[in-house]
Amino acid sequence: MHRVVCTLALAASALLAQAPSGPLVRLHPVVLDEKGQPVTDLTADDFKITDLSKPETVFAFHKPGHEAPPKGDVLEFSNRSSGSTPYTLAILFDMINLSDSDRLENWHTLDKMLPQLESGANLYLYVLNLEGTLIPIHPMGPASPKDNDWPKSIASAFDKVMKQSSHGRPVQVGAEEQEKRTFKALEDIGNSLAMYPGQREILWIANGLTTVNDPKLTPCNGDWVECGLYVPHLAVTLAGDEVAVNPYVLAGNLNADANYNLDQMALLTGGHFYSRQDLKPVIDQIGAAAAGSYTVLYDPGADNWNNKWHHLHVTTERKGAKLQVRERYYAVSSTLSSTERSKNVLAMAFQAPSDLSTIGLRVKITPLEGKPGAHLHIVIDPTDLLLRQQNGKYAGALYCLISDRNDTAPTSQPSVLDLHPELTADQYKGALKDGLPLDQDHPTDATHLRVILLDQNTDEVGSVTFPIK
């Protein structure tokens, strides 16, 4: 596959004085009612957040799901065709954290449950073997016609891997290596999931977690998260990928320590701990939670990033509501500037296998006269942008990339627009109704284009890919 490395030259934003003071903390709370159903009508004011007991103000906020745009003509394209938040789920069958007595039972239980799934779309399967090697059974990759039906025909491939691993645990894989290789597998899957739109989830099948304390932190008065070796790296990686880990006990033994460790993994990443439930309802619950998740961002201040653990407390006053959200994060310091952070986000969107929909985009194309290429009428959903009131106007700061592509990958460096819209009150009111327009001629011989838009104030991004020939 032809691959282009995205090297962007981005200008500093004219609104830098109004930009965040440093990296934002991004949360994806799920709010459930008394019946366990998602609550999707809350506002930013309904959430109360404290970080190390300090009250925080919501900087940016997105409700669950997206309203699908009205149907356009054949030359109009959108990154929000379904009207709901997409999600991607990777199942990790973790042999290294299953005891010898439980491994066989969990294997055969999963073997029976997979064919019962109605669809395998947006669902992937990996095995972490006893040597700590991550083995793809149905891996993430380009879309395939077989994606929907793979759970019904995967048994032979899954069983082959399991039979090849039917031996004792290698003696060289001690407790520290076991933890290290477990975390690396979770991080590797998380890094792959980060390229997909919407909510990203790992369903981690294990009956416990071996943990090792960091000798540099002796004595340590915290739990395995705050005292553990390699845990800060895991937490920072999964938070950056915006991936939640959902520990899942299928069958077998589970003691109090194992139960606690698995529950803390869920609380660390914003997932949920499932125990002894059938696979289909668990996947349905994860899907419902993903579709009902909010995005809440706050600016904790530049001094916040101090290489320490931070405890979060997120609440809502909605009666009977229960929140599912991560309860702490590791505030790793970074020397990256805001422009460098934006470049990293744009580079990921540039190389992603599918479009991202955090910022809603519609594009209508018309041919250019007398030369190859297209005129692009781009419409941006302004409710997904952070537009600040400034001197009676609504001002924003955006980067727009237009990437020449074939049907699977970029073919050249993108063109980059540094945009600073300023809307009057009437223009802003009109944009809320009809969208924020951007018109651009793009001469090209490419067969496809991808439009990528990033909000410089929040590093939120949206993209839409479409054919022009």
C-alpha positions in Angstrom: 0.0 0.0 0.0 1.3 3.4 -0.9 1.9 5.4 2.2 2.6 9.1 2.6 4.0 10.5 5.8 2.1 13.7 6.8 4.6 16.5 7.5 2.6 19.7 8.3 3.8 23.2 8.6 1.2 24.9 10.8 1.1 28.5 11.7 0.4 29.7 15.3 -3.2 30.6 15.9 -4.1 34.2 16.0 -6.4 33.3 19.0 -3.4 31.9 21.0 -4.2 34.2 23.9 -7.6 32.5 24.2 -6.3 29.0 23.6 -6.1 26.5 26.5 -3.2 27.0 28.9 -2.0 23.5 28.2 -3.3 20.0 27.3 -7.0 19.5 28.0 -8.3 16.6 30.1 -10.9 14.7 28.0 -13.5 12.5 29.6 -16.3 10.4 28.1 -18.8 9.9 30.9 -21.7 7.6 30.4 -24.8 8.4 32.4 -27.3 5.6 33.1 -30.8 5.9 34.6 -32.3 3.6 37.3 -33.1 1.0 34.6 -29.6 1.0 33.2 -30.5 2.9 30.1 -28.3 5.8 28.8 -29.4 9.4 29.7 -28.6 11.6 26.7 -30.2 14.9 27.4 -27.8 16.4 30.0 -26.0 19.7 29.4 -22.5 20.9 30.4 -24.0 22.6 33.5 -25.3 19.2 34.7 -21.7 17.9 35.2 -19.6 18.8 38.2 -15.9 17.9 38.1 -13.2 18.1 40.7 -9.6 17.4 40.0 -7.6 16.8 43.2 -10.6 18.3 45.0 -10.3 21.5 42.8 -13.5 22.4 41.0 -13.1 22.6 37.2 -15.1 24.4 34.5 -16.2 22.6 31.4 -14.2 24.0 28.5 -16.0 22.1 25.7 -18.9 19.7 25.6 -20.5 17.3 23.1 -23.7 15.4 23.7 -24.1 11.7 22.7 -24.8 10.8 19.1 -25.2 13.1 16.2 -28.2 14.2 14.2 -27.9 12.6 10.7 -27.9 15.3 8.0 -30.8 15.4 5.5 -30.2 13.3 2.4 -28.2 15.2 -0.3 -27.7 14.6 -4.0 -25.2 12.1 -5.3 -22.3 14.7 -5.1 -22.8 15.5 -1.5 -21.0 13.6 1.3 -21.1 13.6 5.1 -19.2 12.0 8.0 -22.4 11.6 9.9 -24.7 9.4 7.9 -26.1 7.2 10.7 -27.1 9.8 13.2 -25.5 7.8 16.1 -22.0 7.7 17.7 -19.9 4.9 16.1 -17.9 2.6 18.2 -15.2 -0.1 17.7 -14.6 -3.0 20.0 -11.5 -5.3 20.2 -11.8 -8.5 22.2 -8.5 -9.6 23.8 -8.5 -13.2 25.0 -5.6 -13.0 27.6 -4.1 -16.4 28.2 -1.3 -15.0 30.3 -3.7 -13.7 32.9 -5.8 -16.9 33.0 -4.8 -19.6 35.3 -4.0 -23.1 33.9 -7.3 -24.4 35.4 -9.4 -21.6 33.9 -7.9 -21.3 30.5 -9.6 -24.3 28.9 -13.0 -23.4 30.3 -12.8 -19.8 29.1 -11.6 -20.9 25.6 -14.5 -23.3 25.1 -17.0 -20.8 26.5 -15.9 -18.1 24.1 -15.9 -20.7 21.3 -19.6 -21.3 21.9 -20.5 -17.6 22.3 -18.9 -16.1 19.3 -21.2 -17.7 16.6 -24.2 -16.4 18.5 -23.3 -12.8 17.6 -25.6 -11.3 15.0 -22.8 -9.3 13.4 -19.1 -8.9 13.6 -19.0 -5.4 12.2 -16.7 -3.1 14.1 -15.6 -6.1 16.2 -12.1 -7.6 16.3 -10.4 -10.5 18.1 -6.9 -11.0 19.4 -5.2 -13.6 21.6 -2.3 -12.8 24.1 -0.5 -16.1 24.3 1.5 -17.5 27.2 4.7 -16.0 25.8 3.1 -12.6 25.9 2.8 -12.4 22.1 -0.2 -10.7 20.6 -1.8 -12.9 17.9 -4.5 -11.4 15.6 -7.4 -13.8 15.0 -9.7 -11.2 13.2 -7.5 -8.1 13.2 -8.3 -4.4 12.6 -7.6 -3.3 9.0 -9.3 -2.3 5.8 -13.0 -3.0 5.6 -13.9 -6.4 4.1 -17.2 -8.0 3.0 -16.4 -10.8 5.6 -16.5 -8.3 8.5 -20.2 -9.0 9.4 -20.0 -12.8 9.4 -16.6 -13.6 10.8 -17.7 -14.7 14.3 -19.6 -17.6 12.7 -16.5 -19.0 10.9 -13.6 -18.0 13.2 -13.6 -21.1 15.5 -11.0 -23.1 13.5 -8.5 -20.1 13.4 -9.1 -19.4 17.1 -8.8 -23.1 18.1 -5.6 -23.5 16.1 -4.0 -20.7 18.1 -5.2 -22.0 21.4 -4.0 -25.6 20.6 -0.6 -24.2 19.6 -0.4 -22.6 23.1 -1.5 -25.6 25.1 1.6 -25.9 27.2 2.9 -24.6 30.5 3.7 -21.0 31.2 7.3 -20.3 30.2 9.6 -20.0 33.2 11.2 -16.9 31.8 7.9 -15.0 32.0 8.0 -13.9 35.6 5.7 -11.5 37.3 7.3 -8.3 36.0 7.4 -9.6 32.4 3.8 -10.8 32.7 2.6 -7.3 33.7 4.8 -5.6 31.1 3.6 -7.8 28.2 0.0 -7.5 29.3 0.2 -3.8 29.3 2.0 -3.7 25.9 -0.7 -5.8 24.4 -3.4 -3.4 25.7 -1.4 -0.5 24.4 -0.8 -2.0 21.0 -4.5 -2.6 20.6 -5.3 0.8 21.9 -3.0 2.5 19.4 -4.7 0.6 16.6 -8.2 1.6 17.9 -7.1 5.2 18.0 -7.4 5.3 14.2 -11.1 4.6 14.3 -14.0 7.0 14.8 -16.2 7.4 17.9 -15.9 5.4 21.0 -13.1 2.8 21.3 -13.3 -0.2 23.6 -11.3 -3.2 24.6 -13.1 -6.2 26.0 -10.3 -7.9 28.0 -11.0 -11.5 28.9 -8.9 -12.3 32.0 -9.4 -13.7 35.5 -7.0 -11.3 37.3 -3.9 -9.2 36.8 -0.5 -9.8 38.2 1.0 -6.5 39.4 4.5 -5.5 40.5 5.3 -2.4 42.5 7.8 0.1 41.2 10.9 -0.2 43.4 11.4 3.6 43.0 8.2 4.2 44.9 9.0 2.2 48.0 7.3 2.7 50.4 4.0 3.5 48.6 0.8 4.0 50.3 -1.4 3.8 47.3 -3.0 0.8 45.5 -1.5 -1.1 42.5 -2.4 1.7 40.1 -0.4 4.3 42.0 2.4 2.0 43.1 2.6 -0.3 40.0 5.4 -0.6 37.6 4.6 0.5 34.0 1.1 1.7 35.0 1.6 5.4 34.3 2.7 4.5 30.8 -0.4 2.4 30.3 -2.7 5.1 31.6 -1.2 7.9 29.5 -1.3 5.7 26.3 -4.9 4.6 26.7 -6.0 8.1 27.7 -4.3 9.5 24.6 -5.9 6.9 22.4 -9.3 7.5 24.2 -9.7 3.8 24.7 -11.6 2.2 27.6 -10.7 -1.3 28.9 -13.7 -3.5 30.0 -12.4 -6.4 32.1 -14.5 -9.5 31.4 -14.6 -12.7 33.4 -16.2 -15.4 31.4 -15.8 -18.4 33.6 -13.5 -19.9 36.3 -12.2 -18.7 39.7 -12.0 -15.2 40.8 -10.7 -14.2 44.3 -11.1 -10.8 46.0 -7.7 -9.5 44.9 -8.4 -10.4 41.3 -11.9 -8.8 41.5 -10.4 -5.6 42.9 -7.6 -5.4 40.3 -10.0 -5.9 37.4 -12.4 -3.3 38.8 -9.6 -0.7 39.2 -8.6 -1.3 35.5 -12.1 -0.3 34.5 -12.1 2.7 36.7 -8.7 3.8 35.4 -9.8 3.8 31.8 -13.5 4.6 31.9 -14.7 1.0 31.2 -16.9 -1.4 33.0 -16.2 -4.7 34.8 -18.3 -7.6 33.5 -18.4 -11.0 35.2 -20.1 -14.2 34.1 -22.5 -12.8 31.6 -23.0 -14.0 28.0 -21.0 -12.4 25.4 -23.8 -11.0 23.3 -25.5 -8.9 26.1 -22.1 -7.7 27.2 -21.3 -6.4 23.7 -24.8 -4.9 23.5 -24.3 -3.1 26.8 -20.9 -1.7 25.7 -22.5 -0.6 22.4 -25.4 1.2 24.3 -22.9 2.9 26.6 -20.7 4.0 23.7 -23.8 5.4 21.9 -24.7 7.3 25.1 -21.3 8.7 26.0 -20.7 12.4 26.4 -17.4 14.2 25.6 -16.4 16.7 28.3 -13.2 18.7 28.2 -11.7 20.9 30.8 -8.5 23.0 31.1 -6.8 22.1 34.4 -4.0 24.7 33.9 -0.5 24.5 32.8 0.8 23.7 36.3 -1.4 20.6 36.4 0.9 18.4 34.3 3.3 17.4 37.2 4.0 13.7 36.6 1.6 12.6 39.4 -1.6 10.7 39.7 -4.8 12.9 39.8 -8.0 11.7 41.3 -11.2 12.8 39.6 -14.7 13.1 41.0 -17.5 13.6 38.4 -21.1 13.9 39.4 -24.5 14.9 38.1 -27.5 16.0 40.0 -29.9 14.0 37.8 -31.9 11.9 40.2 -31.1 8.2 40.1 -28.4 8.7 37.6 -25.2 6.6 37.7 -22.0 7.6 36.0 -19.4 5.4 34.3 -16.3 7.5 33.9 -12.6 7.1 34.7 -11.7 8.2 38.2 -8.0 9.2 37.8 -5.3 9.9 35.3 -1.6 10.4 35.2 -0.7 14.0 34.5 2.4 13.5 32.5 4.4 16.6 31.7 5.0 17.4 28.0 7.2 19.8 26.1 4.9 19.8 23.1 3.5 23.2 22.0 -0.1 23.5 21.1 0.8 23.6 17.5 2.8 20.4 17.8 -0.1 18.7 19.5 -2.4 19.8 16.7 0.1 18.4 14.1 0.0 15.0 15.8 -3.8 14.9 15.8 -4.0 15.9 12.2 -1.4 13.4 11.2 -3.5 10.6 12.8 -6.6 11.8 11.0 -4.6 12.0 7.7 -3.5 8.3 8.0 -6.7 6.9 9.6 -8.5 4.0 7.8 -11.9 5.7 8.2 -13.4 9.1 8.8 -13.7 10.7 12.2 -16.9 12.4 13.2 -16.3 14.4 16.3 -16.7 17.6 14.2 -19.6 17.2 11.7 -18.7 17.9 8.0 -20.7 17.9 4.8 -19.1 18.4 1.4 -20.8 19.1 -1.9 -18.6 18.9 -5.0 -18.8 20.5 -8.5 -16.3 20.0 -11.3 -13.9 22.8 -12.1 -14.2 24.3 -15.5 -11.4 23.5 -17.9 -9.1 21.6 -15.5 -9.2 18.5 -13.4 -10.4 18.7 -9.8 -13.4 20.0 -7.9 -14.9 23.0 -6.2 -15.6 22.0 -2.6 -18.6 23.5 -0.7 -17.8 22.4 2.9 -20.3 22.9 5.7 -19.1 22.6 9.3 -21.3 21.9 12.3 -20.6 25.0 14.5 -22.0 23.3 17.6 -18.9 21.0 17.5 -16.5 24.0 17.5 -15.3 26.2 20.4 -16.3 29.7 19.2 -15.5 32.3 21.8 -17.4 35.6 22.1 -14.9 38.3 21.5 -15.7 42.0 20.8 -19.3 41.2 19.9 -18.3 38.4 17.6 -17.9 34.6 17.7 -14.3 33.8 16.9 -12.7 30.5 16.3 -9.4 29.0 15.1 -9.3 26.0 12.7 -7.0 24.0 10.5 -8.4 22.5 7.3 -6.5 19.9 5.4 -7.4 18.7 1.9 -5.7 15.4 1.0 -5.4 13.8 -2.4 -6.0 10.1 -2.2 -6.7 6.9 -4.1 -9.5 4.7 -2.7 -7.4 3.4 0.2 -4.6 5.9 1.1 -3.2 9.4 0.6 -1.0 9.9 -2.5 0.6 13.3 -1.7 1.1 15.9 1.0 -2.1 17.7 1.9 -2.9 21.4 1.4 -3.3 23.2 4.7 -5.6 26.2 5.5 -5.2 28.2 8.7 -8.7 29.6 9.3 -9.9 32.2 11.8 -13.7 32.7 11.4 -15.3 35.7 13.0 -19.1 35.7 13.0 -21.5 38.4 14.0 -24.4 37.4 16.3 -26.7 37.1 13.2 -24.2 35.1 11.3 -23.7 32.8 14.2 -27.5 32.3 14.5 -27.6 31.5 10.8 -24.7 29.0 11.1 -26.5 27.2 13.9 -29.3 26.6 11.5 -27.5 26.0 8.2 -23.9 25.2 9.2 -20.7 27.2 8.8 -19.7 27.3 5.1 -16.2 27.1 3.6 -15.7 27.2 -0.2 -12.4 26.0 -1.8 -11.3 25.2 -5.3 -9.0 22.1 -5.4 -7.3 21.3 -8.7 -6.1 17.6 -8.7 -5.7 14.4 -10.7 -6.6 12.3 -7.7 -9.6 10.0 -7.6 -10.6 10.7 -4.0 -10.2 13.6 -1.5 -10.3 13.7 2.2 -11.2 16.9 4.0 -9.9 17.1 7.6 -10.9 19.9 10.0 -9.3 20.5 13.4 -10.5 22.9 16.1 -7.2 24.5 17.3 -8.8 25.4 20.7 -9.7 21.8 21.6 -7.8 19.5 19.2 -11.1 17.9 18.2 -11.2 16.7 14.6 -13.6 15.6 11.9 -12.9 14.2 8.4 -14.9 13.1 5.4 -13.5 11.1 2.4 -15.2 11.0 -1.0 -14.6 10.2 -4.7 -14.3 12.9 -7.3 -14.0 10.7 -10.3 
